[in-house]
Amino acid sequence: MKYISTRGQIDPIEFQDAVMMGLADDGGLIVPQSIPNVKDQLDSWRELSYPELAFEIIRLYVTDIPEADLKALIETSYGEAFDPDVAVTVGVGDLYVLELWHGPTLAFKDVALQLLGNLFEYILAHRGGRLNILGATSGDTGSAAIYGVRGRAGIDIFMMHPHNRISAIQYQQIASVLDDNVHNMAVEGSFDDCQQIMKALAGDLDFKKRYHIGAVNSVNWARVLAQIVYYFKAVLDVQKTTGSSQVRLAVPTGNFGDILAGWYAMQMGLEISQLILATNENDILARFFTSGEYSMGKVHRTLSPAMDIQVASNFERYLFHKLGNDSARLCQLMEDFGKTGQLSIEIGHDGVVDSKLTAGMGSRDQCLATIKKYQSEYDYVLDPHTAVGVAVAESLGLDGDPVICLATAHPAKFPEAIRQATGRDLAGHPDIDKLTELPTRCQVVANDIEAARKVIVDTIG
Ligand SMILES: *Cc1c(COP(=O)(O)O)cnc(C)c1O
């Protein structure tokens, strides 16, 4: 398998180069040159464990790592770090919840970042050299990325988050990791500002090469790839329990990384009848899928901060495929967007952008009402991100093909939302309770590209 850029200006590269490149050198996103179809293999995959299934899927996209090594990497990543398993499907009321928060930081991002940490270490061990990871986090990516690479030889991580705009627990989780290779930066701006700084520095090719800058955000293809696996796991599990051949999935969405993995799974032949994209009040994507207009609004702060995003970096991958892999058209549209803050595509005869992808917005009130309902009716506590997905799925109706809602975080990470919804402190987790005691380290940085650059240069020396 070879990889190309959405902007069409890099020669095809192998998987390991794609992982190390992060953002493509031409400013685009790295995508596989083709998408394998596995429809005929699905039956033989139904009884596989998570690591076994991961190996079958990931090997299709990784042809430059010997299979035995790849298998070992996957087994290490999806072993004891996840308790009891990586992806756990449970029936709750009239739908299924796919719990993806059984990893070390209690959010679904661990699934991709445990593997990515191991991949980085493996690649550096074989090729030599160092890696300086530059990341931007709206909360959960940061901790999952930091836990993925803490203490690893040859790797430093610089993680930017919007100062005072992540939850107290998210802050404790990232800033309490005191390993020497972990550098937290609180940027005086929004998450989009952090992402902007990251893109500017990673897009400065001289700087990127000289300082060996790599990416852990979902611009990194390996993250999307790792996430494809749990769509297969969940759909195969629910097909088995319900006997239904087609399944729908609802995905709480911010940067479009998670749902994009579902979209790839669908292209690979997995029987998904509908992907339901759920946003909070930051609904740029929901508006796009209902109108064909992608236009930036202002960032709202919500109870689901990991989804408080206006410019979704992975959207470019979807758009590229949607345009029939036409880089020239994509470049034109991205240029429009850069200049005017909006772009638009024609919508189909059926009046929608994508007949397999329905989008909706879950408001703050719907989020709170959904947490309350699931707690009182089913004794199940949803985190506020998951609740947005469940609310949008419910508003579309649960009759018909079974619906799986992706549970992206453990509710204990967002106790204030749970308290607001239920009036009680129902969301505890021993790992979270431990955090408050721990010392922290973090530096505040101006909302400025040069200020961020200086921190990196000064730290690396
Ligand atoms: C990151 C995150 C999301 C959004 O996922 P994207 O891949 O950015 O769309 C949703 N919920 C939680 C808890 C997250 O951490």
Ligand as a Chemical Component Dictionary entry (heavy atoms), coordinates in Angstrom:
data_LIG
# 
_chem_comp.id                   LIG 
_chem_comp.type                 NON-POLYMER 
_chem_comp.pdbx_formal_charge   0 
_chem_comp.three_letter_code    LIG 
# 
loop_
_chem_comp_atom.comp_id 
_chem_comp_atom.atom_id 
_chem_comp_atom.alt_atom_id 
_chem_comp_atom.type_symbol 
_chem_comp_atom.charge 
_chem_comp_atom.model_Cartn_x 
_chem_comp_atom.model_Cartn_y 
_chem_comp_atom.model_Cartn_z 
_chem_comp_atom.pdbx_ordinal 
LIG C1 C1 C 0 -11.759 13.813 20.386 1  
LIG C2 C2 C 0 -13.078 13.507 20.973 2  
LIG C3 C3 C 0 -14.248 13.538 20.196 3  
LIG C4 C4 C 0 -14.252 13.954 18.741 4  
LIG O1 O1 O 0 -13.577 13.045 17.903 5  
LIG P1 P1 P 0 -13.044 13.519 16.460 6  
LIG O2 O2 O 0 -12.238 12.407 15.952 7  
LIG O3 O3 O 0 -12.233 14.755 16.706 8  
LIG O4 O4 O 0 -14.243 13.819 15.632 9  
LIG C5 C5 C 0 -15.434 13.168 20.808 10 
LIG N1 N1 N 0 -15.486 12.822 22.108 11 
LIG C6 C6 C 0 -14.385 12.799 22.893 12 
LIG C7 C7 C 0 -14.516 12.431 24.320 13 
LIG C8 C8 C 0 -13.155 13.141 22.348 14 
LIG O5 O5 O 0 -12.063 13.109 23.111 15 
# 
loop_
_chem_comp_bond.comp_id 
_chem_comp_bond.atom_id_1 
_chem_comp_bond.atom_id_2 
_chem_comp_bond.value_order 
_chem_comp_bond.pdbx_ordinal 
LIG C1 C2 SING 1  
LIG C2 C3 SING 2  
LIG C2 C8 DOUB 3  
LIG C3 C4 SING 4  
LIG C3 C5 DOUB 5  
LIG C4 O1 SING 6  
LIG O1 P1 SING 7  
LIG P1 O2 DOUB 8  
LIG P1 O3 SING 9  
LIG P1 O4 SING 10 
LIG C5 N1 SING 11 
LIG N1 C6 DOUB 12 
LIG C6 C7 SING 13 
LIG C6 C8 SING 14 
LIG C8 O5 SING 15 
# 
